[in-house]
Amino acid sequence: MGQEQNRQMNNRISDKTSLNISLPMIIQIVGFLSAMVWGYSQLTTRIAFVENSSERNGQYIDEMKSLQDAPIPSDVRQDEILRTHDARLNSLEADIEYAKRILYNK
């Protein structure tokens, strides 16, 4: 036994060392490594998408907060003034029609 252990110790890796692996085993190893690389790339792509989405949402929220207390744009303000004037005009026209009916008994 001592000689056998000594012989195994002397069998070191050299340029004449060979390794026999079956073809199905190599195909399995290559397939496994390919699946792992594909899975890693999918994972990093999804993480990058989530990071970009959250950053864009954060910027949108910050923009909304900054515009929250900003004055109303002039066109919106003008539309509100026109609506108010239109409602007041309709009310006055209705009052005039009522006054005409009372005055002329129609």
N, C-alpha and C positions, 0 to 999 in steps of 0.2 A: 504494500500500500504506500509506503513512503516514496517508492520510485514513481508510482502513478501520480501522486500529488506533485512531485517534483517535475514531472513531464508536463502537467497541466500548467504549472507556473511558468514554464519555459515557452509555452505557446502564447506568445504575445502578439499584438496586432502589428503587422508589417505590410509591406507592399505586396506580399504574396498571400495575404489572408483573403479568403473568399467567404461569401455569405450566400447561402442558397435560400431563396424565398420563392414560393410558388406564385404563378401568375394570378390566380384568383385572390390571393392575399394582397398583392400589389394593387389590383383593381379596387379592392375594398378600402385600402389605405388612401388611395388617390380620391376615391369617391367620398370618403369620410372627410378628408381635408378640404375638398371642394365644397362640400355642404357646410362645413364650419366657416369657411371664408365667405360664402354667400350669405349665411346667417348673420355674420358679423357686419357685413356691408349693409344688409337690410336694417339691422339694429341701429347702426350709426346714422343711416339716412333718416329713419323715423325720429331719432333723438334730435337731429339737426332741424327737422321740420317742426317739431314741437317747440324747440328753442326759438326759432324764427317766428312762429305764430305767437308765442307768448310775448316776445319782444314787440311785435307789431301791435298786439292788443294793449300792451302797456303804454306804448306811444299814443295810441288812439284814446285811451283813458286819460292820459295826461293832457292831450289836446282838448278833450271834452271838458275837463276840469278848468282849463285856462279860459275856455270860451263860455263857461257857465255864467260868469258875472259880467261878461262883455255886453256893451249896449246892443240893442236890437239893430240890425242893419236898416238903412234908411228906406229901402223898398218895402220891407215888412211893416215898418212904422207908417209909411205912406198908405199902404193897403188898409191898415187898421183905421187910420184917420178917414179914409174914403168910406169905409163901411159904417163908421160912426155918423158921418155926415149924411150918407144915404138913408140910414135908419131915422135920423132926425128929420130929414126932408120928407120922408114918407109919413112921419107922424104929423108934421105941419100941414101937409097936403090933406091928410084925413081931417085935421081940425078945420081947415078952410072949407072943405066940402060939408062938414057938419054945420058950420056957421052959415053957409049959403042956404042949406035946407031950412034952417031955423029962420033966417032973414026973409027968404022969398017964399016960405011955406011950400016947398016942393016935396 
